[in-house]
Amino acid sequence: QALTALLSDDSKFGFIVIDGSGALFGTLQGNTREVLHKFTVDLPKKHGRGGQSALRFARLRMEKRHNYVRKVAETAVQLFISGDKVNVAGLVLAGSADFKTELSQSDMFDQRLQSKVLKLVDISYGGENGFNQAIELSTEVLSNVKFIQEKKLIGRYFDEISQDTGKYCFGVEDTLKALEMGAVEILIVYENLDIMRYVLHCQGTEEEKILYLTPEQEKDKSHFTDKEVFQ
């Protein structure tokens, strides 16, 4: 598995783009967007005539609209709930008409998903163009969710330290030793960490020495000319 994939932000957000032409379901994880499913719908346009036929037409139109919202709600459950749990950190509902509001307030929309709705977004397009626009318009709220999650994680780390549970470590060397032992459940990496790992081999023996140096420490050549003839 690529290191970039391992280090990518694992907060996944769901998107439902819904308008009078169809619906699209997608996810955003880090910088990766994925379309999970999409379908089109053919809803009757508003009828201009009066009389009984207009009433029948209006009922038919409302029935088709109701069935469309139901299908969107059911598809959302199939895609965004796994093993009875919501599989995304939050949901964004986007659309160019009032379908998104209708969906968010509908009894047909699973309560577990309703509780995860972060934002309703007005967009100018449907489909994939609408998906891209919804992502752009949701950047701030998604960043806030990520910040809150990071804050909780750091809070948990400091709780372990204050309670002296022994279930924590810090510093590059101790952390990497714990990783090599398979003893790490959660790894917190400072994004501006600038450390280089060196493996020094001793001339004439099988012995090796591992150093973790900052750019400033790398300038000190004494690290590479050890008294014990490491090179």
URFEN-V456515 format. One record per residue. N is the residue number from 0. RES is the residue in one small letter. PHI is phi in whole degrees, -180 to 180 (none if undefined). PSI is psi in radians with two decimals (* if undefined). BURIAL is 1 if it has 16 or more other ideal C-beta (glycine too) atoms within 10 Angstrom, else 0. Layout:
# URFEN-V456515
n=N res=RES phi=PHI psi=PSI burial=BURIAL
n=N res=RES phi=PHI psi=PSI burial=BURIAL
This chain:
# URFEN-V456515
n=0 res=q phi=none psi=2.35 burial=0
n=1 res=a phi=-65 psi=2.50 burial=0
n=2 res=l phi=-60 psi=-0.65 burial=0
n=3 res=t phi=-62 psi=-0.62 burial=0
n=4 res=a phi=-69 psi=-0.67 burial=0
n=5 res=l phi=-65 psi=-0.61 burial=0
n=6 res=l phi=-91 psi=-0.07 burial=0
n=7 res=s phi=-69 psi=2.67 burial=0
n=8 res=d phi=-63 psi=2.09 burial=0
n=9 res=d phi=-89 psi=0.13 burial=0
n=10 res=s phi=-74 psi=2.06 burial=1
n=11 res=k phi=-108 psi=2.31 burial=1
n=12 res=f phi=-116 psi=2.45 burial=1
n=13 res=g phi=-98 psi=2.57 burial=1
n=14 res=f phi=-129 psi=2.35 burial=1
n=15 res=i phi=-121 psi=2.02 burial=1
n=16 res=v phi=-105 psi=2.01 burial=1
n=17 res=i phi=-134 psi=2.25 burial=1
n=18 res=d phi=-147 psi=-2.94 burial=1
n=19 res=g phi=-72 psi=-0.11 burial=1
n=20 res=s phi=-104 psi=-0.39 burial=0
n=21 res=g phi=162 psi=-3.07 burial=1
n=22 res=a phi=-132 psi=2.57 burial=1
n=23 res=l phi=-130 psi=2.42 burial=1
n=24 res=f phi=-120 psi=2.23 burial=1
n=25 res=g phi=-146 psi=3.01 burial=1
n=26 res=t phi=-132 psi=2.70 burial=1
n=27 res=l phi=-128 psi=2.17 burial=1
n=28 res=q phi=-135 psi=1.96 burial=0
n=29 res=g phi=62 psi=-2.13 burial=0
n=30 res=n phi=-102 psi=0.18 burial=0
n=31 res=t phi=-103 psi=2.10 burial=0
n=32 res=r phi=-106 psi=2.52 burial=0
n=33 res=e phi=-140 psi=2.29 burial=0
n=34 res=v phi=-88 psi=2.08 burial=0
n=35 res=l phi=-87 psi=-0.66 burial=0
n=36 res=h phi=-168 psi=2.63 burial=0
n=37 res=k phi=-154 psi=2.65 burial=1
n=38 res=f phi=-150 psi=2.74 burial=0
n=39 res=t phi=-103 psi=2.86 burial=0
n=40 res=v phi=-140 psi=2.56 burial=1
n=41 res=d phi=-117 psi=1.61 burial=0
n=42 res=l phi=-93 psi=2.43 burial=0
n=43 res=p phi=-62 psi=2.48 burial=0
n=44 res=k phi=-78 psi=2.89 burial=0
n=45 res=k phi=-63 psi=2.46 burial=0
n=46 res=h phi=-92 psi=2.33 burial=0
n=47 res=g phi=-91 psi=-0.26 burial=0
n=48 res=r phi=-86 psi=2.80 burial=0
n=49 res=g phi=-100 psi=-2.90 burial=0
n=50 res=g phi=84 psi=-3.00 burial=0
n=51 res=q phi=-62 psi=-0.67 burial=0
n=52 res=s phi=-63 psi=-0.61 burial=0
n=53 res=a phi=-66 psi=-0.68 burial=0
n=54 res=l phi=-65 psi=-0.77 burial=0
n=55 res=r phi=-63 psi=-0.73 burial=0
n=56 res=f phi=-63 psi=-0.72 burial=1
n=57 res=a phi=-63 psi=-0.72 burial=0
n=58 res=r phi=-64 psi=-0.76 burial=0
n=59 res=l phi=-61 psi=-0.75 burial=0
n=60 res=r phi=-63 psi=-0.78 burial=0
n=61 res=m phi=-66 psi=-0.64 burial=0
n=62 res=e phi=-65 psi=-0.77 burial=0
n=63 res=k phi=-66 psi=-0.68 burial=0
n=64 res=r phi=-64 psi=-0.77 burial=1
n=65 res=h phi=-60 psi=-0.79 burial=0
n=66 res=n phi=-65 psi=-0.62 burial=0
n=67 res=y phi=-64 psi=-0.84 burial=1
n=68 res=v phi=-63 psi=-0.68 burial=1
n=69 res=r phi=-61 psi=-0.78 burial=0
n=70 res=k phi=-63 psi=-0.72 burial=0
n=71 res=v phi=-62 psi=-0.78 burial=1
n=72 res=a phi=-63 psi=-0.74 burial=1
n=73 res=e phi=-68 psi=-0.70 burial=0
n=74 res=t phi=-65 psi=-0.66 burial=1
n=75 res=a phi=-60 psi=-0.69 burial=1
n=76 res=v phi=-64 psi=-0.78 burial=0
n=77 res=q phi=-60 psi=-0.63 burial=0
n=78 res=l phi=-92 psi=-0.59 burial=1
n=79 res=f phi=-110 psi=0.08 burial=1
n=80 res=i phi=-126 psi=2.18 burial=1
n=81 res=s phi=-128 psi=2.23 burial=0
n=82 res=g phi=57 psi=0.73 burial=0
n=83 res=d phi=69 psi=0.16 burial=0
n=84 res=k phi=-125 psi=2.53 burial=0
n=85 res=v phi=-68 psi=2.27 burial=1
n=86 res=n phi=-99 psi=0.23 burial=0
n=87 res=v phi=-128 psi=2.71 burial=1
n=88 res=a phi=-74 psi=-0.41 burial=1
n=89 res=g phi=-172 psi=2.88 burial=1
n=90 res=l phi=-124 psi=2.47 burial=1
n=91 res=v phi=-118 psi=2.21 burial=1
n=92 res=l phi=-103 psi=2.19 burial=1
n=93 res=a phi=-130 psi=2.60 burial=1
n=94 res=g phi=-180 psi=2.89 burial=1
n=95 res=s phi=-100 psi=-0.12 burial=1
n=96 res=a phi=-123 psi=-2.83 burial=0
n=97 res=d phi=-91 psi=0.21 burial=0
n=98 res=f phi=-61 psi=-0.69 burial=1
n=99 res=k phi=-62 psi=-0.68 burial=1
n=100 res=t phi=-68 psi=-0.75 burial=0
n=101 res=e phi=-60 psi=-0.75 burial=1
n=102 res=l phi=-63 psi=-0.81 burial=1
n=103 res=s phi=-63 psi=-0.49 burial=0
n=104 res=q phi=-100 psi=-0.05 burial=0
n=105 res=s phi=-76 psi=2.48 burial=0
n=106 res=d phi=-67 psi=-0.34 burial=0
n=107 res=m phi=-77 psi=-0.31 burial=0
n=108 res=f phi=-83 psi=2.08 burial=1
n=109 res=d phi=-52 psi=2.30 burial=1
n=110 res=q phi=-61 psi=-0.55 burial=0
n=111 res=r phi=-64 psi=-0.60 burial=0
n=112 res=l phi=-79 psi=-0.66 burial=1
n=113 res=q phi=-56 psi=-0.70 burial=0
n=114 res=s phi=-70 psi=-0.26 burial=0
n=115 res=k phi=-99 psi=-0.02 burial=1
n=116 res=v phi=-70 psi=2.09 burial=1
n=117 res=l phi=-93 psi=-0.60 burial=1
n=118 res=k phi=-162 psi=2.55 burial=1
n=119 res=l phi=-106 psi=2.22 burial=0
n=120 res=v phi=-119 psi=2.28 burial=1
n=121 res=d phi=-86 psi=2.18 burial=0
n=122 res=i phi=-127 psi=2.85 burial=1
n=123 res=s phi=-93 psi=-0.25 burial=0
n=124 res=y phi=-130 psi=2.93 burial=1
n=125 res=g phi=-108 psi=-3.02 burial=1
n=126 res=g phi=60 psi=-2.59 burial=1
n=127 res=e phi=-69 psi=-0.60 burial=0
n=128 res=n phi=-63 psi=-0.69 burial=0
n=129 res=g phi=-66 psi=-0.65 burial=1
n=130 res=f phi=-60 psi=-0.84 burial=1
n=131 res=n phi=-61 psi=-0.73 burial=0
n=132 res=q phi=-67 psi=-0.68 burial=1
n=133 res=a phi=-63 psi=-0.67 burial=1
n=134 res=i phi=-62 psi=-0.82 burial=1
n=135 res=e phi=-60 psi=-0.73 burial=0
n=136 res=l phi=-80 psi=-0.14 burial=0
n=137 res=s phi=-108 psi=0.03 burial=1
n=138 res=t phi=-52 psi=-0.81 burial=0
n=139 res=e phi=-64 psi=-0.81 burial=0
n=140 res=v phi=-67 psi=-0.61 burial=0
n=141 res=l phi=-69 psi=-0.65 burial=1
n=142 res=s phi=-63 psi=-0.68 burial=0
n=143 res=n phi=-64 psi=-0.69 burial=0
n=144 res=v phi=-63 psi=-0.77 burial=0
n=145 res=k phi=-61 psi=-0.72 burial=0
n=146 res=f phi=-62 psi=-0.76 burial=0
n=147 res=i phi=-64 psi=-0.72 burial=0
n=148 res=q phi=-63 psi=-0.73 burial=0
n=149 res=e phi=-65 psi=-0.69 burial=0
n=150 res=k phi=-63 psi=-0.75 burial=0
n=151 res=k phi=-63 psi=-0.72 burial=0
n=152 res=l phi=-64 psi=-0.80 burial=0
n=153 res=i phi=-64 psi=-0.67 burial=0
n=154 res=g phi=-61 psi=-0.72 burial=0
n=155 res=r phi=-64 psi=-0.69 burial=0
n=156 res=y phi=-62 psi=-0.81 burial=0
n=157 res=f phi=-70 psi=-0.47 burial=0
n=158 res=d phi=-64 psi=-0.74 burial=0
n=159 res=e phi=-61 psi=-0.71 burial=0
n=160 res=i phi=-68 psi=-0.82 burial=0
n=161 res=s phi=-66 psi=-0.54 burial=0
n=162 res=q phi=-89 psi=-0.05 burial=0
n=163 res=d phi=50 psi=0.90 burial=0
n=164 res=t phi=-76 psi=-0.33 burial=0
n=165 res=g phi=79 psi=0.07 burial=0
n=166 res=k phi=-98 psi=0.52 burial=0
n=167 res=y phi=-143 psi=2.79 burial=1
n=168 res=c phi=-152 psi=2.88 burial=0
n=169 res=f phi=-148 psi=2.90 burial=0
n=170 res=g phi=90 psi=2.61 burial=0
n=171 res=v phi=-64 psi=-0.85 burial=0
n=172 res=e phi=-64 psi=-0.89 burial=0
n=173 res=d phi=-63 psi=-0.67 burial=0
n=174 res=t phi=-67 psi=-0.76 burial=1
n=175 res=l phi=-69 psi=-0.57 burial=1
n=176 res=k phi=-63 psi=-0.77 burial=0
n=177 res=a phi=-64 psi=-0.65 burial=0
n=178 res=l phi=-63 psi=-0.77 burial=0
n=179 res=e phi=-64 psi=-0.52 burial=0
n=180 res=m phi=-81 psi=-0.14 burial=0
n=181 res=g phi=74 psi=0.47 burial=0
n=182 res=a phi=-102 psi=0.17 burial=0
n=183 res=v phi=-105 psi=2.20 burial=0
n=184 res=e phi=-95 psi=-0.78 burial=0
n=185 res=i phi=-127 psi=2.25 burial=0
n=186 res=l phi=-114 psi=2.15 burial=0
n=187 res=i phi=-105 psi=2.12 burial=0
n=188 res=v phi=-116 psi=2.20 burial=0
n=189 res=y phi=-73 psi=2.16 burial=0
n=190 res=e phi=-67 psi=-0.36 burial=0
n=191 res=n phi=-100 psi=0.31 burial=0
n=192 res=l phi=-65 psi=2.17 burial=0
n=193 res=d phi=-124 psi=1.46 burial=0
n=194 res=i phi=-129 psi=2.37 burial=0
n=195 res=m phi=-110 psi=2.39 burial=0
n=196 res=r phi=-98 psi=2.22 burial=0
n=197 res=y phi=-117 psi=2.38 burial=0
n=198 res=v phi=-111 psi=1.99 burial=0
n=199 res=l phi=-102 psi=2.27 burial=1
n=200 res=h phi=-105 psi=2.39 burial=0
n=201 res=c phi=-82 psi=2.34 burial=0
n=202 res=q phi=-67 psi=2.23 burial=0
n=203 res=g phi=89 psi=-0.19 burial=0
n=204 res=t phi=-132 psi=3.03 burial=0
n=205 res=e phi=-89 psi=-0.03 burial=0
n=206 res=e phi=-68 psi=2.49 burial=0
n=207 res=e phi=-136 psi=2.74 burial=0
n=208 res=k phi=-132 psi=2.38 burial=0
n=209 res=i phi=-110 psi=2.26 burial=0
n=210 res=l phi=-121 psi=2.52 burial=1
n=211 res=y phi=-119 psi=1.95 burial=0
n=212 res=l phi=-123 psi=2.48 burial=1
n=213 res=t phi=-80 psi=2.88 burial=0
n=214 res=p phi=-55 psi=-0.61 burial=0
n=215 res=e phi=-69 psi=-0.73 burial=0
n=216 res=q phi=-69 psi=-0.52 burial=0
n=217 res=e phi=-63 psi=-0.46 burial=0
n=218 res=k phi=-70 psi=-0.37 burial=0
n=219 res=d phi=-85 psi=1.78 burial=0
n=220 res=k phi=-69 psi=-0.22 burial=0
n=221 res=s phi=-64 psi=-0.40 burial=0
n=222 res=h phi=-65 psi=-0.45 burial=0
n=223 res=f phi=-105 psi=0.02 burial=0
n=224 res=t phi=-125 psi=1.16 burial=0
n=225 res=d phi=-68 psi=2.64 burial=0
n=226 res=k phi=-62 psi=-0.48 burial=0
n=227 res=e phi=-90 psi=0.46 burial=0
n=228 res=v phi=56 psi=0.66 burial=0
n=229 res=f phi=-77 psi=2.62 burial=1
n=230 res=q phi=-135 psi=* burial=0
